[in-house]
Amino acid sequence: FCDIHSFMKANILVLPSPHHAFTDAKGKFKIENAPAGTYYAVGWHDRLKSVSLPVTVKAGETVKVDLTIQDKTGQ
């Protein structure tokens, strides 16, 4: 982190899964080829409160998940 230049920062996330995504400009994301099973979808931001939801993936089906990240006060 740089106290002068806010764009000069880095965050490293060590994820226990190869299945992850970044949101696009509209806040949408897609994770393809996830094997069937139950997972936790986690939305994370370095300055906001993260959110975690259980998601069950069934073979051949598409699952839609809404991860709304709120500020740390819950708003």
C-alpha positions as CSV (number, residue, x, y, z in Angstrom):
1,F,0.0,0.0,0.0
2,C,1.1,3.5,-0.8
3,D,-0.1,6.4,1.4
4,I,0.4,8.9,-1.4
5,H,-0.8,7.0,-4.5
6,S,-4.0,5.1,-3.9
7,F,-3.6,3.1,-7.1
8,M,-0.3,1.6,-5.9
9,K,-1.6,-1.2,-3.9
10,A,-2.0,-5.0,-4.1
11,N,-4.1,-7.6,-2.5
12,I,-3.2,-11.3,-2.6
13,L,-6.0,-13.8,-2.2
14,V,-5.0,-17.4,-1.6
15,L,-8.0,-19.5,-2.7
16,P,-8.5,-23.1,-2.0
17,S,-10.2,-23.6,-5.3
18,P,-9.3,-23.1,-9.0
19,H,-12.8,-21.9,-9.6
20,H,-13.0,-18.1,-9.2
21,A,-13.9,-15.0,-11.2
22,F,-13.6,-11.2,-11.3
23,T,-16.7,-9.1,-11.9
24,D,-17.0,-7.2,-15.2
25,A,-17.8,-3.4,-15.4
26,K,-21.5,-4.2,-14.6
27,G,-20.6,-6.3,-11.6
28,K,-21.5,-9.6,-13.2
29,F,-19.3,-12.7,-13.2
30,K,-19.3,-16.3,-14.6
31,I,-17.6,-19.4,-13.3
32,E,-17.6,-22.2,-15.9
33,N,-16.9,-25.9,-15.6
34,A,-17.4,-26.1,-11.9
35,P,-18.0,-29.8,-11.0
36,A,-21.3,-30.7,-9.4
37,G,-21.3,-30.2,-5.6
38,T,-22.1,-27.7,-2.9
39,Y,-19.8,-24.7,-2.5
40,Y,-19.6,-21.3,-0.9
41,A,-19.7,-18.3,-3.2
42,V,-17.8,-15.5,-1.6
43,G,-17.9,-11.9,-2.6
44,W,-14.9,-9.9,-1.3
45,H,-13.7,-6.3,-1.5
46,D,-10.7,-4.9,0.4
47,R,-12.7,-2.0,1.9
48,L,-16.2,-3.6,2.3
49,K,-17.8,-6.4,4.3
50,S,-17.5,-9.7,2.4
51,V,-20.5,-12.0,1.8
52,S,-20.7,-15.8,1.6
53,L,-23.6,-17.9,0.3
54,P,-23.9,-21.7,-0.1
55,V,-24.4,-22.7,-3.7
56,T,-25.3,-26.2,-5.0
57,V,-24.2,-26.9,-8.6
58,K,-26.0,-29.8,-10.4
59,A,-24.5,-31.4,-13.5
60,G,-25.6,-29.7,-16.7
61,E,-27.5,-26.8,-14.9
62,T,-26.8,-23.1,-14.6
63,V,-27.0,-21.5,-11.2
64,K,-27.6,-17.8,-10.6
65,V,-26.2,-16.2,-7.5
66,D,-26.7,-12.7,-6.2
67,L,-23.8,-11.6,-4.0
68,T,-24.5,-8.1,-2.8
69,I,-21.5,-6.6,-0.9
70,Q,-22.4,-4.0,1.7
71,D,-20.2,-1.6,3.6
72,K,-18.9,-2.7,7.0
73,T,-21.9,-1.2,8.8
74,G,-24.2,-3.6,6.9
75,Q,-25.7,-0.9,4.6
